[in-house]
Amino acid sequence: ADRSVDFMEDLQFKDFTKAATYHLEATQKARDIPALIRKVFRVPPELLDIHSYKVLEVDLDRSKTRARVRMLTYYHALGDEASRDQAASNRSVEILLYWFRGADQKWTMELESSLR
């Protein structure tokens, strides 16, 4: 769960390069975190203001080599004065992050599965 919180913190502070490092090293440069943000949060990354997030549940498979972490993220869609005044600009989304433990015992995220 700690790496999931780290990942969300990287998104909160718009450190997309660091956020990509939770994926397999061989494909990190190909990760388009801003595009994934648009899909999940339905706002452009530059308008995403993550307020808070929390881990709701962690599930491990029987082999203890795969995990999924369910998180709840509260965010605000930034914009002009009219959109700031709308209650709909304050939103929340549940996200499932999928992880696997590699041969080096390090947990790695499957970003394609996690942020669809």
Secondary structure, DSSP 8 states (H G I E B T S, - for coil): -HHHHHHHHHHHTT-HHHHHTTS-GGGGGG--HHHHHHHHHSS-GGGEEEEEEEEEEEEE-TTSSEEEEEEEEEEEE--SHHHHH-GGGEEEEEEEEEEEE-TTS-EEE-HHHH--
